Amino acid sequence: MCCFGYPRFALHAIVLPSTIVLAVAADAADFAPMESYYTECNVISAQAVDLNNNGSLDLVGSYKGCVSVMLNNGSGTFAEEQISFMDADMIAAADLNNNGIVDLAIKSGPYSSIGTISIALGNGDGSFQSPQVIYSHPEGTYIVSLATGDMNSDGLMDIVAVLSVEGEGAQFIVLAADGRGGFLPAQSFPAGPSAGIVKLGDLSGNGFLDVVVANRLDLGSNTISVMLANIDGTYQQPQVYTVGQTPSDMVIADLNLNGMNDLVVANFCCHENETLSILWNTGGGALNLVFEIPTGWGPSSIAVGDLNGNGWPDIAVGYWFESVAAVHFATGTGSFGPPQYIGPDMVSQKESAIIADFDNNGKLDLAVSGFGELAVFLNDPDPTPIPGDLNGDGVVDVSDLLILLSAWGACENPANCPADLNGDGTVDTSDLLLLLANWG
C-alpha cells in the first residue's frame, strides 16, 4: 500500500515549525502514526552515532554554535533534545581518544575569523566536555570543512580538514592521532583549485583512505579533486574531475556492486539544471563520469544506502530550496531513477540527509534535517507487540491461553516471564483478563 501517492516514503502530516518529526514506514510506505518533537537548535547538518553506548544510533548536529543531541530510546523514538552551546561552525563525531566513547571534532569560527579545530570529549551519556583547541589555521588561510577517519590504518581516528589558501587554491591537513589521546602536528597537502566539503574513502583499493574535495568555494565551479593515499602516509597530487555545477556534497560508495568504491556528487546550481553526477571507479582510484541525473532544486546533502531492500544502494537527497526530500532508487544497472519526493511539504527546507538503522530492525531508515526540524522515516518497523500474543503470531487465541495457563503461579525468573503480562511477578487472573481483553 502507498500513502498519499508518494512511492516508498511519505509523511502523514505537515511538519510543525521547529520540530523533529518521526514517521514509521512499512515495505510499501505504510506509515505508523507520526510523533513530533520540538527542538531549539536549527540543525542543518546531523550525524547518526551511538553517543551513550546503548546499541542504538542517536543524532547529533550543529549550527552556529548550537550543538543538538537527540538520544535514541532504542525503538527509533527520541528523548528530549539536549543542547550545548559551543563555538561550533561544523562538527564531526567519532571516538577520537580510543576509549569507546564518541567525541566531537569541532571547526569553530566563521570563515573571516581565526578559525580553530577543537576536541570536545564525550562523557558517554550524550554530553560533552569543554572543547580544547588542537589547531589554529595559519594567516592567509581559513578552515572550510573537516572529517574524521583512520588515515594511516593504525586503528585510531584522525582528523582531516580542508583549508582555503589565499591566492593558492586549497590544501588539506591531516591531524594524526598520537595514541595517547592527542594529535601530532598537522601535515599539509595540496587539495586542488578551490576548497569545499571533504569526504574520505578507499578509492584505490590499497586499504588506505583517500581524500575527495568538492571545489565549491568558486561559485559555478564544476570540478572535484581526488587525492589518492600512498601507503607511507603521503598523498598523490590532486586529480581533478569534471562534474555538475557547484558541487555541494559527495558520497563514496560501491554504486554498481563491482567491489570498487565509486563517487556520487550533488551539484547545487542552478535552478532547473541541478544534477547528481555518478562517477564509476575504473580501477586504481581512477574515476569516469557516466551519468548526470536530474534532481530537485538546490541539492545540498546526499546519503547512500539500500532503502528498498533489493541489494542496490539508493541515494537520498536533502535540498536547500525545497521543503521536501527525495530518494533516487537504484535501477540495478549502477544508475538511478528520477527523484521520488517525500511529502507532503515540510515547513522548512531539508539540507541534510542521513541513512541509518534507527530502530535496529536490520533495515535502513532515512532522516532529513533542516532549519529547526528533522524528519525521520523508519523503514518497515517491527510491529507493536500485542499484549497476550505469547507466541508472536499476531493473534491472541487458544494457543496463547494455553501458554499462560502452563505458567500459572509465581514466576521462577520475573525478568523473563512473558506470561506475566502486568509485570507483578505472578501469572494470575489479572494476566488472564489482559489476555482475554485482546482476544482475536
C-alpha positions in Angstrom: 0.0 0.0 0.0 1.3 3.5 -0.8 0.4 6.6 1.1 -0.6 10.0 -0.4 0.6 8.8 -3.8 4.3 9.0 -3.0 6.3 5.9 -3.7 8.5 4.4 -1.0 8.2 7.3 1.5 5.5 9.8 2.5 4.7 11.9 5.6 1.3 11.6 7.3 1.1 15.3 8.3 2.7 18.6 7.7 5.6 19.2 10.0 5.3 21.9 12.6 7.9 24.6 12.8 11.0 23.8 15.0 10.1 20.2 15.4 11.6 16.8 15.0 9.2 14.6 13.1 9.1 10.8 13.1 7.1 8.6 10.8 7.2 4.9 10.6 7.2 3.1 7.2 6.5 -0.4 6.1 7.8 -2.0 2.9 5.4 0.0 0.6 5.4 3.2 2.6 2.7 2.2 5.1 3.4 4.5 7.9 2.6 4.3 11.6 1.3 7.4 13.4 3.8 10.2 13.4 5.4 11.6 16.5 6.7 15.1 16.9 9.5 16.6 19.0 10.2 20.3 19.4 13.9 21.4 19.1 15.6 24.7 19.7 18.7 24.2 17.5 18.4 24.9 13.8 20.3 21.8 12.9 21.1 21.8 9.2 23.7 19.0 9.4 23.4 15.9 11.6 25.1 12.6 12.1 23.9 9.2 13.4 26.2 7.8 16.1 25.8 5.9 19.3 26.6 8.6 21.9 25.6 6.7 25.1 26.7 3.1 24.0 23.2 1.6 24.3 23.4 -0.1 20.9 21.1 2.5 19.2 22.0 5.3 16.9 21.5 8.8 18.2 21.5 12.1 16.3 24.0 14.9 16.8 24.2 18.1 14.8 25.3 21.7 15.0 24.5 25.1 13.6 26.1 28.5 14.5 27.3 27.5 17.9 24.4 25.3 18.9 25.1 21.6 19.3 22.0 19.4 19.4 21.8 15.8 20.7 18.7 13.6 20.4 19.2 10.3 22.2 17.5 7.2 20.8 15.2 5.4 23.2 16.1 2.1 21.4 13.0 1.9 19.2 13.6 4.8 16.8 11.9 7.3 19.1 14.0 10.0 20.6 14.3 11.6 24.1 14.1 15.4 24.6 16.8 17.4 22.9 20.0 18.1 24.8 21.7 21.4 23.8 25.3 22.5 24.3 26.5 26.0 23.3 29.9 25.8 21.7 31.7 27.9 19.0 30.8 25.1 16.6 30.5 26.0 12.9 30.8 22.3 11.9 31.3 19.1 13.8 32.4 15.5 13.0 31.6 12.8 15.6 33.9 9.9 16.2 35.9 8.2 19.1 38.9 10.4 19.0 40.8 9.2 22.1 40.1 5.5 21.6 38.1 5.0 24.9 35.0 3.6 23.3 33.0 6.9 23.6 32.1 9.2 20.8 33.7 12.6 20.8 33.4 15.7 18.7 35.9 17.4 16.4 34.8 21.0 16.0 35.5 23.6 13.4 34.9 26.9 15.0 34.8 30.4 13.8 33.3 31.9 10.7 35.3 32.0 7.5 36.6 35.5 8.2 37.9 34.8 11.7 40.9 33.0 13.1 39.3 29.6 12.9 40.3 26.6 15.0 39.8 22.9 15.4 38.9 21.7 18.8 38.0 18.5 20.5 35.1 18.0 22.9 35.4 14.7 24.6 32.3 12.7 25.1 31.1 11.7 28.6 29.3 8.6 27.3 25.8 9.9 28.1 25.3 12.3 25.2 27.0 15.2 26.9 30.5 16.6 26.2 33.4 18.2 28.0 34.5 21.7 27.2 36.3 22.0 23.8 40.1 22.0 23.8 41.8 23.7 20.8 44.3 21.5 19.0 44.9 23.5 15.8 44.7 27.2 14.6 44.9 27.9 10.9 47.9 29.9 9.6 47.5 33.5 8.5 46.1 33.7 4.9 44.1 30.5 5.2 40.7 29.6 6.7 39.2 26.2 7.5 36.3 25.2 5.3 35.4 21.7 6.3 36.6 18.7 8.3 36.1 14.9 8.6 37.3 12.0 10.7 38.8 8.7 9.7 41.7 6.3 10.2 44.1 7.8 7.7 47.2 5.7 8.4 45.4 2.4 9.2 46.7 2.2 12.8 43.2 1.7 14.3 43.0 5.3 15.7 40.8 8.1 14.4 42.5 11.0 12.8 41.1 14.4 11.7 41.2 15.8 8.1 40.4 19.5 7.4 40.3 21.4 4.2 41.7 25.0 4.1 41.3 27.7 1.6 44.6 29.3 0.9 44.6 32.9 -0.2 45.7 33.2 -3.8 46.7 29.5 -4.0 43.6 27.4 -4.0 43.1 24.7 -1.4 45.1 22.4 0.8 44.1 19.7 3.3 45.7 18.9 6.6 45.9 15.6 8.5 46.0 15.6 12.3 47.1 12.1 13.1 46.2 10.6 16.5 49.3 10.1 18.6 47.9 7.1 20.5 47.8 9.0 23.8 44.6 10.9 23.3 46.3 13.7 21.5 47.3 14.6 17.9 50.5 15.0 16.1 51.4 18.3 14.3 49.4 18.9 11.1 50.7 17.6 7.8 49.7 19.6 4.8 49.0 18.5 1.2 47.6 20.3 -1.9 43.9 19.8 -2.5 43.1 21.4 -5.9 41.9 24.7 -7.2 39.2 25.5 -4.5 38.1 24.4 -1.1 34.8 22.7 -0.2 33.3 19.8 1.6 35.7 16.8 2.2 34.9 13.1 2.1 37.1 10.1 2.9 37.1 6.6 1.4 39.3 4.0 -0.2 39.0 4.5 -3.9 42.3 2.9 -5.0 41.7 -0.3 -3.1 45.0 -0.2 -1.2 43.4 -0.2 2.3 44.1 3.5 2.9 41.6 6.3 2.9 41.7 8.7 0.0 40.6 12.3 0.2 38.0 13.9 -2.1 37.3 17.7 -2.0 34.4 19.5 -3.8 35.8 22.6 -5.4 32.8 24.6 -4.1 34.0 28.0 -3.0 34.3 29.2 -6.5 30.6 29.6 -7.2 29.8 27.9 -10.5 32.8 25.6 -10.3 32.2 22.2 -11.8 35.1 20.1 -10.5 36.1 17.9 -7.6 39.7 16.9 -6.6 40.8 13.4 -5.6 44.0 12.9 -3.6 44.9 9.2 -3.5 46.7 7.9 -0.4 50.1 6.3 -0.6 50.9 3.6 2.0 53.6 5.8 3.6 51.1 8.5 4.8 51.6 10.9 1.9 49.2 11.7 -0.9 49.4 11.9 -4.7 48.8 15.2 -6.5 45.2 16.2 -7.0 43.3 14.6 -9.8 40.6 17.0 -11.0 37.4 15.6 -12.4 34.5 17.5 -14.1 31.1 17.1 -12.5 28.0 19.3 -12.5 27.9 22.9 -11.5 28.8 23.9 -7.9 29.3 20.5 -6.2 27.9 20.7 -2.7 28.1 17.1 -1.2 29.6 13.8 -2.1 29.4 10.1 -1.0 32.0 7.4 -1.7 30.3 4.0 -2.1 30.2 1.0 -4.4 27.3 2.1 -6.6 27.5 -0.6 -9.3 28.4 -3.5 -6.9 31.6 -4.4 -8.6 33.7 -4.3 -5.4 35.2 -0.9 -6.0 34.1 2.4 -4.4 32.5 4.9 -6.8 31.5 8.5 -6.2 28.2 10.4 -6.3 28.2 14.2 -6.3 25.3 16.5 -5.6 25.5 19.6 -7.8 23.8 22.7 -6.2 23.5 25.0 -9.1 21.4 26.2 -10.9 17.6 26.2 -10.8 16.2 23.5 -13.2 19.7 22.3 -14.0 20.7 20.6 -10.8 22.0 17.1 -11.1 23.7 14.2 -9.4 27.0 13.2 -11.0 27.7 9.5 -10.9 31.4 8.6 -11.3 32.4 5.0 -11.6 35.7 3.7 -10.4 37.6 2.2 -13.4 40.3 0.7 -11.2 43.1 2.1 -9.1 41.0 5.0 -8.0 40.6 6.5 -11.5 37.0 7.8 -12.0 34.8 8.1 -15.0 31.7 10.3 -15.2 29.0 8.1 -16.6 25.7 9.6 -15.6 24.2 13.1 -14.8 20.9 12.6 -13.2 18.4 15.5 -12.8 17.3 16.1 -9.3 15.4 18.8 -7.3 16.2 22.4 -6.6 19.4 23.1 -4.7 20.6 19.6 -3.6 22.8 20.3 -0.6 23.3 16.9 1.0 23.1 13.2 -0.1 23.3 9.8 1.6 23.6 6.4 0.2 22.1 3.1 1.3 19.7 0.3 0.3 16.4 1.7 1.3 14.1 -0.8 -0.5 15.9 -4.0 0.3 16.8 -5.0 -3.3 20.5 -5.2 -2.6 21.3 -2.0 -4.6 22.3 1.3 -2.9 19.8 4.2 -3.3 20.5 7.9 -3.0 18.6 10.2 -0.6 18.8 14.0 -1.2 18.2 17.0 1.0 17.6 20.3 -0.6 18.4 23.9 0.2 15.4 25.4 -1.7 12.9 22.6 -1.3 10.6 21.7 1.6 10.7 18.1 0.7 13.4 15.4 0.4 13.7 12.8 -2.2 15.1 9.3 -2.9 16.6 8.2 -6.2 16.2 4.5 -6.3 18.8 2.3 -7.9 17.8 0.8 -11.3 20.0 -2.2 -10.8 22.5 -1.1 -13.5 24.6 1.3 -11.5 22.4 4.2 -12.4 19.4 5.7 -10.6 15.8 6.7 -11.3 14.2 10.1 -11.0 13.6 11.7 -7.6 10.8 10.2 -5.6 9.7 13.0 -3.4 8.8 12.7 0.3 5.7 14.7 1.0 3.6 16.5 1.8 5.6 19.6 2.1 7.5 20.2 5.3 7.8 23.6 6.8 11.4 24.3 6.1 14.0 23.2 3.5 15.8 19.9 4.2 19.5 20.5 3.8 20.9 17.3 5.4 20.1 13.6 4.5 21.1 10.7 6.8 20.6 7.0 6.2 20.9 4.7 9.2 19.1 1.9 11.1 17.4 3.8 13.9 15.1 1.1 15.2 17.6 -1.8 15.0 15.4 -4.0 12.7 18.2 -4.5 10.2 16.6 -2.2 7.6 18.0 1.3 6.8 15.9 4.3 7.7 16.0 7.8 6.4 16.4 11.2 8.2 16.4 14.7 6.7 17.2 17.8 8.8 16.7 21.5 8.2 16.2 24.7 9.9 14.5 23.9 13.2 13.2 20.5 12.2 14.2 17.0 11.4 12.1 14.2 9.8 12.8 10.6 10.4 11.3 7.8 8.4 11.6 4.3 9.9 11.7 1.7 7.3 9.4 -1.4 7.8 9.5 -1.3 11.6 8.7 -4.3 13.8 5.0 -4.4 14.6 3.9 -3.2 18.1 3.6 -6.3 20.3 0.0 -7.3 21.2 -0.4 -7.9 24.9 -1.4 -11.6 25.3 0.2 -12.7 21.9 2.6 -15.0 23.7 3.7 -17.0 20.6 4.1 -13.9 18.4 1.8 -15.0 15.6 -0.1 -11.7 15.6 -3.3 -13.3 17.0 -4.4 -13.8 20.6 -6.1 -17.2 20.7 -6.2 -20.6 22.4 -2.5 -21.2 21.8 -1.7 -18.1 23.9 -4.2 -19.1 26.6 -2.5 -22.5 27.0 0.9 -20.9 27.3 -0.4 -18.5 30.0 -2.1 -21.4 31.9 1.1 -23.5 31.8 3.0 -20.7 33.5 0.3 -20.1 36.2 1.7 -19.0 39.6 4.8 -17.2 40.7 7.4 -16.6 38.0 10.7 -18.6 38.5 12.5 -15.7 36.8 10.5 -12.5 36.9 12.9 -10.8 34.5 12.0 -13.5 31.8 8.3 -14.4 32.4 6.4 -13.5 29.2 3.1 -14.7 30.6 3.3 -12.2 33.4 1.5 -9.5 31.3 1.2 -6.9 34.1 4.8 -7.4 35.4 3.9 -8.2 39.0 6.0 -11.4 39.2 3.0 -13.7 39.2 0.8 -15.2 36.4 -2.7 -15.0 37.7 -6.2 -13.8 37.0 -5.1 -10.3 36.2 -2.9 -11.6 33.4 -5.7 -13.8 32.2 -8.1 -10.8 31.9 -5.5 -8.8 29.9 -5.1 -11.7 27.5 -8.9 -12.0 27.1 -9.2 -8.3 26.5 -7.0 -8.6 23.4 -8.6 -11.9 22.1 -8.7 -12.2 18.4 
